[in-house]
């Protein structure tokens, strides 16, 4: 008798689970089509430039535009192939979060700032420039930061104004 009730109870539970309403995500996308915009993205490398007056950067991360993903991890001074996704075409008001660790007497000292990505014509290596007073600027360039043709010279001591 208990076996019969157990089977009947299990069948009722199984059938009632099938009767639960299913959300229709397709309908939600049709009702609000402008909420999603396809922005073609391109993977680029990330490099870092520490300007005069900046102490050693142990590691740094840059948030991708239009995403929550943070790419990075290197100490400042090299280039990393992180597959950082940059829009194929520059977008106005493109802001990114930059986090870096500048330890003080062996203790982690994480700093976080938000800045804009300077206007670019073609997506190239993403350069993160660190300045004294915990200022940071981000730009995309095919010219390495040690070159005199780089948009922000390595000898610059004051962060240039942000560009929108």
OpenMM code with the backbone's topology and positions (N, CA, C; nanometers):
from openmm import Vec3, app, unit

residues = "UNK UNK UNK UNK UNK UNK UNK UNK UNK UNK UNK UNK UNK UNK UNK UNK UNK UNK UNK UNK UNK UNK UNK UNK UNK UNK UNK UNK UNK UNK UNK UNK UNK UNK UNK UNK UNK UNK UNK UNK UNK UNK UNK UNK UNK UNK UNK UNK UNK UNK UNK UNK UNK UNK UNK UNK UNK UNK UNK UNK UNK UNK UNK UNK UNK UNK UNK UNK UNK UNK UNK UNK UNK UNK UNK UNK UNK UNK UNK UNK UNK UNK UNK UNK UNK UNK UNK UNK UNK UNK UNK UNK UNK UNK UNK UNK UNK UNK UNK UNK UNK UNK UNK UNK UNK UNK UNK UNK UNK UNK UNK UNK UNK UNK UNK UNK UNK UNK UNK UNK UNK UNK UNK UNK UNK UNK UNK UNK UNK UNK UNK UNK UNK UNK UNK UNK UNK UNK UNK UNK UNK UNK UNK UNK UNK UNK UNK UNK UNK UNK UNK UNK UNK UNK UNK UNK UNK UNK UNK UNK UNK UNK UNK UNK".split()
positions = [
    Vec3(0.0819, -0.1191, 0.0000),
    Vec3(0.0000, 0.0000, 0.0000),
    Vec3(0.0866, 0.1260, 0.0000),
    Vec3(0.1926, 0.1236, 0.0845),
    Vec3(0.2816, 0.2391, 0.0885),
    Vec3(0.3506, 0.2591, -0.0455),
    Vec3(0.3833, 0.1499, -0.1126),
    Vec3(0.4486, 0.1589, -0.2424),
    Vec3(0.3560, 0.2260, -0.3429),
    Vec3(0.2287, 0.1957, -0.3398),
    Vec3(0.1324, 0.2568, -0.4313),
    Vec3(0.1235, 0.4066, -0.4071),
    Vec3(0.1131, 0.4462, -0.2797),
    Vec3(0.1068, 0.5891, -0.2478),
    Vec3(0.2371, 0.6617, -0.2855),
    Vec3(0.3479, 0.5945, -0.2656),
    Vec3(0.4764, 0.6555, -0.3013),
    Vec3(0.4861, 0.6786, -0.4513),
    Vec3(0.4439, 0.5810, -0.5295),
    Vec3(0.4466, 0.5956, -0.6757),
    Vec3(0.3496, 0.7044, -0.7188),
    Vec3(0.2311, 0.7077, -0.6613),
    Vec3(0.1317, 0.8098, -0.6937),
    Vec3(0.1837, 0.9490, -0.6572),
    Vec3(0.2485, 0.9620, -0.5423),
    Vec3(0.3049, 1.0896, -0.4989),
    Vec3(0.4170, 1.1347, -0.5932),
    Vec3(0.5062, 1.0436, -0.6308),
    Vec3(0.6171, 1.0763, -0.7215),
    Vec3(0.5640, 1.1181, -0.8583),
    Vec3(0.4610, 1.0498, -0.9079),
    Vec3(0.4028, 1.0846, -1.0378),
    Vec3(0.3381, 1.2226, -1.0322),
    Vec3(0.2703, 1.2548, -0.9229),
    Vec3(0.2077, 1.3865, -0.9077),
    Vec3(0.3136, 1.4960, -0.9072),
    Vec3(0.4224, 1.4755, -0.8350),
    Vec3(0.5310, 1.5736, -0.8327),
    Vec3(0.5917, 1.5922, -0.9718),
    Vec3(0.6142, 1.4828, -1.0419),
    Vec3(0.6750, 1.4914, -1.1749),
    Vec3(0.5843, 1.5665, -1.2714),
    Vec3(0.4551, 1.5386, -1.2676),
    Vec3(0.3616, 1.6056, -1.3581),
    Vec3(0.3425, 1.7521, -1.3212),
    Vec3(0.3437, 1.7838, -1.1934),
    Vec3(0.3262, 1.9240, -1.1548),
    Vec3(0.4493, 2.0063, -1.1917),
    Vec3(0.5664, 1.9472, -1.1931),
    Vec3(0.6875, 2.0192, -1.2350),
    Vec3(0.6807, 2.0535, -1.3830),
    Vec3(0.6211, 1.9670, -1.4624),
    Vec3(0.6074, 1.9937, -1.6057),
    Vec3(0.5086, 2.1060, -1.6325),
    Vec3(0.4191, 2.1300, -1.5393),
    Vec3(0.3165, 2.2317, -1.5598),
    Vec3(0.3645, 2.3718, -1.5233),
    Vec3(0.4878, 2.3850, -1.4739),
    Vec3(0.5393, 2.5170, -1.4362),
    Vec3(0.5557, 2.6038, -1.5600),
    Vec3(0.5217, 2.7324, -1.5499),
    Vec3(0.5346, 2.8200, -1.6663),
    Vec3(0.6816, 2.8383, -1.7045),
    Vec3(0.7079, 2.8428, -1.8334),
    Vec3(0.8428, 2.8605, -1.8859),
    Vec3(0.8547, 3.0031, -1.9367),
    Vec3(0.9617, 3.0716, -1.8959),
    Vec3(0.9793, 3.2087, -1.9437),
    Vec3(1.0225, 3.2064, -2.0896),
    Vec3(0.9719, 3.3015, -2.1650),
    Vec3(1.0010, 3.3094, -2.3073),
    Vec3(1.0973, 3.4249, -2.3300),
    Vec3(1.2259, 3.3948, -2.3409),
    Vec3(1.3255, 3.4998, -2.3593),
    Vec3(1.3183, 3.5600, -2.4988),
    Vec3(1.2712, 3.4833, -2.5946),
    Vec3(1.2585, 3.5362, -2.7308),
    Vec3(1.1585, 3.6503, -2.7332),
    Vec3(1.0476, 3.6348, -2.6625),
    Vec3(0.9456, 3.7387, -2.6591),
    Vec3(1.0000, 3.8660, -2.5955),
    Vec3(1.0806, 3.8527, -2.4899),
    Vec3(1.1374, 3.9705, -2.4239),
    Vec3(1.2314, 4.0451, -2.5179),
    Vec3(1.3084, 3.9729, -2.5978),
    Vec3(1.3999, 4.0382, -2.6918),
    Vec3(1.3232, 4.1111, -2.8010),
    Vec3(1.2113, 4.0555, -2.8427),
    Vec3(1.1314, 4.1208, -2.9472),
    Vec3(1.0659, 4.2470, -2.8929),
    Vec3(1.0221, 4.2453, -2.7673),
    Vec3(0.9569, 4.3616, -2.7094),
    Vec3(1.0528, 4.4784, -2.6922),
    Vec3(1.1820, 4.4523, -2.6715),
    Vec3(1.2787, 4.5581, -2.6478),
    Vec3(1.4032, 4.5353, -2.7348),
    Vec3(1.3900, 4.5457, -2.8691),
    Vec3(1.5028, 4.5130, -2.9564),
    Vec3(1.6180, 4.6123, -2.9464),
    Vec3(1.5931, 4.7372, -2.9070),
    Vec3(1.7004, 4.8362, -2.9022),
    Vec3(1.7927, 4.8174, -2.7819),
    Vec3(1.7619, 4.7235, -2.6919),
    Vec3(1.8463, 4.7034, -2.5750),
    Vec3(1.9772, 4.6326, -2.6102),
    Vec3(1.9847, 4.5720, -2.7274),
    Vec3(2.1069, 4.5033, -2.7687),
    Vec3(2.1567, 4.5630, -2.8990),
    Vec3(2.2849, 4.5987, -2.8985),
    Vec3(2.3475, 4.6539, -3.0170),
    Vec3(2.4701, 4.5691, -3.0466),
    Vec3(2.4844, 4.5281, -3.1701),
    Vec3(2.5998, 4.4485, -3.2086),
    Vec3(2.7161, 4.5416, -3.2412),
    Vec3(2.8198, 4.5390, -3.1590),
    Vec3(2.9388, 4.6207, -3.1810),
    Vec3(3.0523, 4.5250, -3.2164),
    Vec3(3.1019, 4.5303, -3.3408),
    Vec3(3.2122, 4.4411, -3.3788),
    Vec3(3.3360, 4.4680, -3.2928),
    Vec3(3.3937, 4.3630, -3.2385),
    Vec3(3.5090, 4.3741, -3.1490),
    Vec3(3.6297, 4.3028, -3.2105),
    Vec3(3.7492, 4.3464, -3.1692),
    Vec3(3.8750, 4.2913, -3.2187),
    Vec3(3.9654, 4.2620, -3.0987),
    Vec3(4.0301, 4.1444, -3.0931),
    Vec3(4.1231, 4.1183, -2.9825),
    Vec3(4.2551, 4.1924, -3.0036),
    Vec3(4.3033, 4.2591, -2.8993),
    Vec3(4.4303, 4.3328, -2.9057),
    Vec3(4.5163, 4.2975, -2.7840),
    Vec3(4.6454, 4.3288, -2.7932),
    Vec3(4.7385, 4.3108, -2.6815),
    Vec3(4.7236, 4.4263, -2.5832),
    Vec3(4.7778, 4.4076, -2.4637),
    Vec3(4.7805, 4.5141, -2.3633),
    Vec3(4.9258, 4.5401, -2.3250),
    Vec3(4.9627, 4.6678, -2.3180),
    Vec3(5.0969, 4.7076, -2.2739),
    Vec3(5.0834, 4.8158, -2.1679),
    Vec3(5.1909, 4.8381, -2.0956),
    Vec3(5.1883, 4.9323, -1.9842),
    Vec3(5.3065, 5.0275, -1.9932),
    Vec3(5.2842, 5.1520, -1.9543),
    Vec3(5.3916, 5.2516, -1.9497),
    Vec3(5.3837, 5.3246, -1.8163),
    Vec3(5.4884, 5.3124, -1.7364),
    Vec3(5.4963, 5.3845, -1.6089),
    Vec3(5.5797, 5.5098, -1.6318),
    Vec3(5.5215, 5.6242, -1.6068),
    Vec3(5.5875, 5.7528, -1.6298),
    Vec3(5.6702, 5.7930, -1.5079),
    Vec3(5.7597, 5.8927, -1.5231),
    Vec3(5.8445, 5.9352, -1.4106),
    Vec3(5.7619, 5.9688, -1.2863),
    Vec3(5.8099, 5.9227, -1.1714),
    Vec3(5.7417, 5.9487, -1.0451),
    Vec3(5.6481, 5.8378, -1.0020),
    Vec3(5.6358, 5.7317, -1.0835),
    Vec3(5.5465, 5.6203, -1.0503),
    Vec3(5.6301, 5.5065, -0.9931),
    Vec3(5.5915, 5.4575, -0.8756),
    Vec3(5.6634, 5.3437, -0.8186),
    Vec3(5.6226, 5.2157, -0.8918),
    Vec3(5.6897, 5.1071, -0.8609),
    Vec3(5.6724, 4.9804, -0.9314),
    Vec3(5.5265, 4.9331, -0.9281),
    Vec3(5.4742, 4.8981, -1.0453),
    Vec3(5.3382, 4.8430, -1.0581),
    Vec3(5.3527, 4.6907, -1.0601),
    Vec3(5.3026, 4.6221, -0.9571),
    Vec3(5.3155, 4.4766, -0.9483),
    Vec3(5.2235, 4.4056, -1.0458),
    Vec3(5.1031, 4.4548, -1.0623),
    Vec3(5.0088, 4.3971, -1.1582),
    Vec3(4.9000, 4.4992, -1.1865),
    Vec3(4.8377, 4.4847, -1.3038),
    Vec3(4.7303, 4.5766, -1.3408),
    Vec3(4.6269, 4.5032, -1.4249),
    Vec3(4.5045, 4.5546, -1.4220),
    Vec3(4.3927, 4.4975, -1.4965),
    Vec3(4.3122, 4.6106, -1.5588),
    Vec3(4.2569, 4.5834, -1.6777),
    Vec3(4.1735, 4.6814, -1.7472),
    Vec3(4.0421, 4.6135, -1.7819),
    Vec3(3.9316, 4.6782, -1.7483),
    Vec3(3.7998, 4.6247, -1.7813),
    Vec3(3.7716, 4.6504, -1.9285),
    Vec3(3.7152, 4.5501, -1.9957),
    Vec3(3.6796, 4.5683, -2.1360),
    Vec3(3.5599, 4.6622, -2.1465),
    Vec3(3.5577, 4.7466, -2.2509),
    Vec3(3.4386, 4.8299, -2.2696),
    Vec3(3.3193, 4.7396, -2.3029),
    Vec3(3.2032, 4.7732, -2.2545),
    Vec3(3.0793, 4.6990, -2.2791),
    Vec3(3.0831, 4.5585, -2.2198),
    Vec3(3.1662, 4.5348, -2.1176),
    Vec3(3.1784, 4.4037, -2.0558),
    Vec3(3.2238, 4.4221, -1.9112),
    Vec3(3.2128, 4.3175, -1.8331),
    Vec3(3.2627, 4.3205, -1.6957),
    Vec3(3.3977, 4.2508, -1.6848),
    Vec3(3.4458, 4.1928, -1.7960),
    Vec3(3.5714, 4.1173, -1.7947),
    Vec3(3.6904, 4.2101, -1.7726),
    Vec3(3.7781, 4.1700, -1.6795),
    Vec3(3.9022, 4.2432, -1.6532),
    Vec3(4.0163, 4.1607, -1.7126),
    Vec3(4.0986, 4.2242, -1.7960),
    Vec3(4.2128, 4.1563, -1.8566),
    Vec3(4.3404, 4.2194, -1.8047),
    Vec3(4.4430, 4.1400, -1.7889),
    Vec3(4.5714, 4.1910, -1.7430),
    Vec3(4.6382, 4.0923, -1.6518),
    Vec3(4.7195, 4.1421, -1.5608),
    Vec3(4.7876, 4.0576, -1.4656),
    Vec3(4.9374, 4.0749, -1.4642),
    Vec3(4.9917, 4.1385, -1.5662),
    Vec3(5.1360, 4.1591, -1.5737),
    Vec3(5.1831, 4.2709, -1.4829),
    Vec3(5.3117, 4.2675, -1.4538),
    Vec3(5.3721, 4.3857, -1.3936),
    Vec3(5.3947, 4.4852, -1.5062),
    Vec3(5.4103, 4.6097, -1.4738),
    Vec3(5.4231, 4.7138, -1.5750),
    Vec3(5.5593, 4.7047, -1.6424),
    Vec3(5.5596, 4.7172, -1.7746),
    Vec3(5.6847, 4.7174, -1.8484),
    Vec3(5.6867, 4.6224, -1.9659),
    Vec3(5.5829, 4.5463, -1.9886),
    Vec3(5.5813, 4.4513, -2.0997),
    Vec3(5.4509, 4.4565, -2.1748),
    Vec3(5.4374, 4.3657, -2.2711),
    Vec3(5.3151, 4.3527, -2.3495),
    Vec3(5.2617, 4.2122, -2.3290),
    Vec3(5.1309, 4.1998, -2.3128),
    Vec3(5.0693, 4.0693, -2.2952),
    Vec3(4.9607, 4.0461, -2.3973),
    Vec3(4.9533, 3.9237, -2.4484),
    Vec3(4.8497, 3.8872, -2.5452),
    Vec3(4.7297, 3.8342, -2.4676),
    Vec3(4.6474, 3.9244, -2.4177),
    Vec3(4.5341, 3.8866, -2.3334),
    Vec3(4.4038, 3.8713, -2.4104),
    Vec3(4.4042, 3.9023, -2.5400),
    Vec3(4.2797, 3.8969, -2.6155),
    Vec3(4.1809, 4.0003, -2.5656),
    Vec3(4.2310, 4.1170, -2.5286),
    Vec3(4.1451, 4.2262, -2.4816),
    Vec3(4.0558, 4.2682, -2.5973),
    Vec3(3.9262, 4.2710, -2.5765),
    Vec3(3.8310, 4.3001, -2.6838),
    Vec3(3.8041, 4.4501, -2.6921),
    Vec3(3.8467, 4.5085, -2.8042),
    Vec3(3.8320, 4.6513, -2.8294),
    Vec3(3.7402, 4.6690, -2.9492),
    Vec3(3.6460, 4.7626, -2.9459),
    Vec3(3.5582, 4.7830, -3.0613),
    Vec3(3.6388, 4.8153, -3.1872),
    Vec3(3.5975, 4.7575, -3.2990),
    Vec3(3.6647, 4.7813, -3.4273),
    Vec3(3.6656, 4.9302, -3.4607),
    Vec3(3.5603, 4.9987, -3.4203),
    Vec3(3.5510, 5.1433, -3.4426),
    Vec3(3.5360, 5.2107, -3.3062),
    Vec3(3.6114, 5.3195, -3.2857),
    Vec3(3.6052, 5.3924, -3.1598),
    Vec3(3.4625, 5.4398, -3.1341),
    Vec3(3.4198, 5.4309, -3.0096),
    Vec3(3.2866, 5.4741, -2.9679),
    Vec3(3.3013, 5.5917, -2.8713),
    Vec3(3.2189, 5.6953, -2.8847),
    Vec3(3.2290, 5.8071, -2.7901),
    Vec3(3.1934, 5.7632, -2.6474),
    Vec3(3.2549, 5.8294, -2.5511),
    Vec3(3.2295, 5.8067, -2.4078),
    Vec3(3.2628, 5.6640, -2.3647),
    Vec3(3.3615, 5.6022, -2.4279),
    Vec3(3.4032, 5.4677, -2.3915),
    Vec3(3.4884, 5.4747, -2.2655),
    Vec3(3.4303, 5.4361, -2.1537),
    Vec3(3.5007, 5.4409, -2.0251),
    Vec3(3.5399, 5.2998, -1.9836),
    Vec3(3.6575, 5.2901, -1.9214),
    Vec3(3.7046, 5.1621, -1.8701),
    Vec3(3.7569, 5.1803, -1.7282),
    Vec3(3.7469, 5.0737, -1.6509),
    Vec3(3.7991, 5.0726, -1.5147),
    Vec3(3.9392, 5.0115, -1.5199),
    Vec3(4.0339, 5.0749, -1.4527),
    Vec3(4.1711, 5.0245, -1.4445),
    Vec3(4.2030, 5.0009, -1.2972),
    Vec3(4.2547, 4.8812, -1.2657),
    Vec3(4.2965, 4.8477, -1.1285),
    Vec3(4.4442, 4.8119, -1.1322),
    Vec3(4.5199, 4.8637, -1.0369),
    Vec3(4.6601, 4.8262, -1.0314),
    Vec3(4.7064, 4.8156, -0.8877),
    Vec3(4.8112, 4.7350, -0.8699),
    Vec3(4.8658, 4.7088, -0.7373),
    Vec3(5.0041, 4.7718, -0.7279),
    Vec3(5.0148, 4.8706, -0.6459),
    Vec3(5.1412, 4.9395, -0.6197),
    Vec3(5.1681, 4.9202, -0.4709),
    Vec3(5.2314, 4.8069, -0.4390),
    Vec3(5.2469, 4.7725, -0.2969),
    Vec3(5.3375, 4.8714, -0.2244),
    Vec3(5.3061, 4.8929, -0.0990),
    Vec3(5.3823, 4.9835, -0.0130),
    Vec3(5.4390, 4.9011, 0.1018),
    Vec3(5.5721, 4.8939, 0.1082),
    Vec3(5.6427, 4.8170, 0.2115),
    Vec3(5.5930, 4.6729, 0.2175),
    Vec3(5.5735, 4.6125, 0.1003),
    Vec3(5.5333, 4.4727, 0.0920),
    Vec3(5.3856, 4.4464, 0.1133),
    Vec3(5.3060, 4.5500, 0.1362),
    Vec3(5.1621, 4.5336, 0.1576),
    Vec3(5.0887, 4.5780, 0.0314),
    Vec3(4.9950, 4.4937, -0.0141),
    Vec3(4.9180, 4.5283, -0.1341),
    Vec3(4.8477, 4.6620, -0.1173),
    Vec3(4.8489, 4.7396, -0.2242),
    Vec3(4.7830, 4.8697, -0.2258),
    Vec3(4.7119, 4.8824, -0.3603),
    Vec3(4.5913, 4.8302, -0.3680),
    Vec3(4.5159, 4.8314, -0.4934),
    Vec3(4.4523, 4.9679, -0.5141),
    Vec3(4.4673, 5.0184, -0.6354),
    Vec3(4.4103, 5.1472, -0.6737),
    Vec3(4.3181, 5.1215, -0.7917),
    Vec3(4.2055, 5.1903, -0.7946),
    Vec3(4.1092, 5.1719, -0.9032),
    Vec3(4.0622, 5.3078, -0.9519),
    Vec3(4.0695, 5.3284, -1.0824),
    Vec3(4.0243, 5.4537, -1.1447),
    Vec3(3.9461, 5.4196, -1.2703),
    Vec3(3.8575, 5.5102, -1.3089),
    Vec3(3.7845, 5.4981, -1.4350),
    Vec3(3.8307, 5.6100, -1.5264),
    Vec3(3.8582, 5.5753, -1.6511),
    Vec3(3.9050, 5.6729, -1.7488),
    Vec3(3.8474, 5.6391, -1.8860),
    Vec3(3.8622, 5.7310, -1.9787),
    Vec3(3.8132, 5.7069, -2.1148),
    Vec3(3.9251, 5.6502, -2.2008),
    Vec3(3.8867, 5.5803, -2.3065),
    Vec3(3.9832, 5.5356, -2.4067),
    Vec3(3.9894, 5.6441, -2.5128),
    Vec3(4.1108, 5.6941, -2.5391),
    Vec3(4.1278, 5.8001, -2.6390),
    Vec3(4.0804, 5.7525, -2.7762),
    Vec3(4.0407, 5.8495, -2.8577),
    Vec3(3.9948, 5.8202, -2.9937),
    Vec3(4.1061, 5.7500, -3.0726),
    Vec3(4.0675, 5.6477, -3.1499),
    Vec3(4.1623, 5.5763, -3.2360),
    Vec3(4.0965, 5.5502, -3.3707),
    Vec3(4.1805, 5.5322, -3.4736),
    Vec3(4.1304, 5.5016, -3.6078),
    Vec3(4.1186, 5.3512, -3.6292),
    Vec3(4.2201, 5.2777, -3.5896),
    Vec3(4.2169, 5.1320, -3.5984),
    Vec3(4.2581, 5.0749, -3.4630),
    Vec3(4.1952, 4.9664, -3.4212),
    Vec3(4.2303, 4.9075, -3.2918),
    Vec3(4.3671, 4.8396, -3.2986),
    Vec3(4.4558, 4.8842, -3.2137),
    Vec3(4.5914, 4.8285, -3.2050),
    Vec3(4.6180, 4.7929, -3.0594),
    Vec3(4.7424, 4.7793, -3.0219),
    Vec3(4.7781, 4.7480, -2.8834),
    Vec3(4.7191, 4.8527, -2.7889),
    Vec3(4.6596, 4.8055, -2.6799),
    Vec3(4.6024, 4.8954, -2.5798),
    Vec3(4.7121, 4.9307, -2.4799),
    Vec3(4.7437, 5.0597, -2.4684),
    Vec3(4.8469, 5.1062, -2.3759),
    Vec3(4.7813, 5.1695, -2.2541),
    Vec3(4.8258, 5.1252, -2.1367),
    Vec3(4.7803, 5.1822, -2.0106),
    Vec3(4.8965, 5.2652, -1.9568),
    Vec3(4.8755, 5.3960, -1.9447),
    Vec3(4.9791, 5.4884, -1.8978),
    Vec3(4.9515, 5.5248, -1.7525),
    Vec3(5.0494, 5.4988, -1.6657),
    Vec3(5.0384, 5.5325, -1.5246),
    Vec3(5.1231, 5.6557, -1.4956),
    Vec3(5.0633, 5.7517, -1.4250),
    Vec3(5.1303, 5.8771, -1.3901),
    Vec3(5.1345, 5.8921, -1.2383),
    Vec3(5.2177, 5.9863, -1.1923),
    Vec3(5.2231, 6.0176, -1.0492),
    Vec3(5.0848, 6.0643, -1.0039),
    Vec3(5.0609, 6.0626, -0.8762),
    Vec3(4.9314, 6.1008, -0.8173),
    Vec3(4.8198, 6.0061, -0.8593),
    Vec3(4.8559, 5.8823, -0.8919),
    Vec3(4.7583, 5.7780, -0.9253),
    Vec3(4.6663, 5.8165, -1.0401),
    Vec3(4.7189, 5.8828, -1.1401),
    Vec3(4.6441, 5.9141, -1.2619),
    Vec3(4.6725, 5.8054, -1.3645),
    Vec3(4.5752, 5.7780, -1.4504),
    Vec3(4.5905, 5.6750, -1.5529),
    Vec3(4.5215, 5.7205, -1.6812),
    Vec3(4.5802, 5.6858, -1.7958),
    Vec3(4.5208, 5.7128, -1.9270),
    Vec3(4.5329, 5.5859, -2.0099),
    Vec3(4.4346, 5.5637, -2.0980),
    Vec3(4.4311, 5.4438, -2.1815),
    Vec3(4.4146, 5.4859, -2.3262),
    Vec3(4.4946, 5.4250, -2.4150),
    Vec3(4.4836, 5.4554, -2.5577),
    Vec3(4.5236, 5.3337, -2.6391),
    Vec3(4.4848, 5.3345, -2.7663),
    Vec3(4.5191, 5.2278, -2.8594),
    Vec3(4.6129, 5.2843, -2.9642),
    Vec3(4.7264, 5.2170, -2.9856),
    Vec3(4.8254, 5.2679, -3.0805),
    Vec3(4.9086, 5.1529, -3.1360),
    Vec3(4.9561, 5.1699, -3.2591),
    Vec3(5.0471, 5.0719, -3.3187),
    Vec3(5.1921, 5.1061, -3.2864),
    Vec3(5.2153, 5.2254, -3.2320),
    Vec3(5.3504, 5.2721, -3.1992),
    Vec3(5.3776, 5.2433, -3.0515),
    Vec3(5.4895, 5.1758, -3.0237),
    Vec3(5.5207, 5.1387, -2.8863),
    Vec3(5.5526, 5.2618, -2.8013),
    Vec3(5.5331, 5.2513, -2.6717),
    Vec3(5.5416, 5.3677, -2.5821),
    Vec3(5.6813, 5.4284, -2.5711),
    Vec3(5.7865, 5.3565, -2.6076),
    Vec3(5.9224, 5.4132, -2.6022),
    Vec3(5.9533, 5.5015, -2.7225),
    Vec3(5.8688, 5.4999, -2.8242),
    Vec3(5.8926, 5.5767, -2.9467),
    Vec3(5.8539, 5.7233, -2.9279),
    Vec3(5.9227, 5.8108, -2.9999),
    Vec3(5.8884, 5.9540, -2.9976),
    Vec3(5.7596, 5.9807, -3.0752),
    Vec3(5.7086, 5.8808, -3.1475),
    Vec3(5.5846, 5.8959, -3.2240),
    Vec3(5.4623, 5.8452, -3.1477),
    Vec3(5.4837, 5.7917, -3.0284),
    Vec3(5.3716, 5.7437, -2.9469),
    Vec3(5.2882, 5.8645, -2.9024),
    Vec3(5.1552, 5.8510, -2.8959),
    Vec3(5.0690, 5.9651, -2.8601),
    Vec3(5.1007, 6.0308, -2.7255),
    Vec3(5.1477, 5.9542, -2.6266),
    Vec3(5.1882, 6.0116, -2.4974),
    Vec3(5.3346, 5.9731, -2.4768),
    Vec3(5.4214, 6.0721, -2.4770),
    Vec3(5.5644, 6.0450, -2.4621),
    Vec3(5.5951, 5.9885, -2.3240),
    Vec3(5.6901, 5.8958, -2.3193),
    Vec3(5.7280, 5.8298, -2.1941),
    Vec3(5.7833, 5.9290, -2.0913),
    Vec3(5.8387, 6.0410, -2.1379),
    Vec3(5.8966, 6.1407, -2.0472),
    Vec3(5.7917, 6.2334, -1.9852),
    Vec3(5.6666, 6.2239, -2.0298),
    Vec3(5.5597, 6.3092, -1.9769),
    Vec3(5.5384, 6.2790, -1.8286),
    Vec3(5.5334, 6.3834, -1.7474),
    Vec3(5.5180, 6.3630, -1.6029),
    Vec3(5.3770, 6.3924, -1.5525),
    Vec3(5.2987, 6.4679, -1.6303),
    Vec3(5.1617, 6.5024, -1.5907),
    Vec3(5.0653, 6.4368, -1.6896),
    Vec3(4.9619, 6.3744, -1.6380),
    Vec3(4.8645, 6.3080, -1.7247),
    Vec3(4.7948, 6.4098, -1.8138),
    Vec3(4.7869, 6.3829, -1.9453),
    Vec3(4.7138, 6.4749, -2.0328),
    Vec3(4.5650, 6.4718, -1.9992),
    Vec3(4.4900, 6.5755, -2.0391),
    Vec3(4.3462, 6.5755, -2.0100),
    Vec3(4.2764, 6.4573, -2.0775),
    Vec3(4.1724, 6.4100, -2.0125),
    Vec3(4.0945, 6.3013, -2.0725),
    Vec3(4.0208, 6.3527, -2.1943),
    Vec3(4.0047, 6.2662, -2.2948),
    Vec3(3.9290, 6.3005, -2.4147),
    Vec3(3.8005, 6.2199, -2.4138),
    Vec3(3.6925, 6.2834, -2.4475),
    Vec3(3.5635, 6.2132, -2.4531),
    Vec3(3.5378, 6.1583, -2.5903),
] * unit.nanometer
topology = app.Topology()
chain = topology.addChain("A")
for resn in residues:
    res = topology.addResidue(resn, chain)
    for name in ("N", "CA", "C"):
        topology.addAtom(name, app.Element.getBySymbol(name[0]), res)
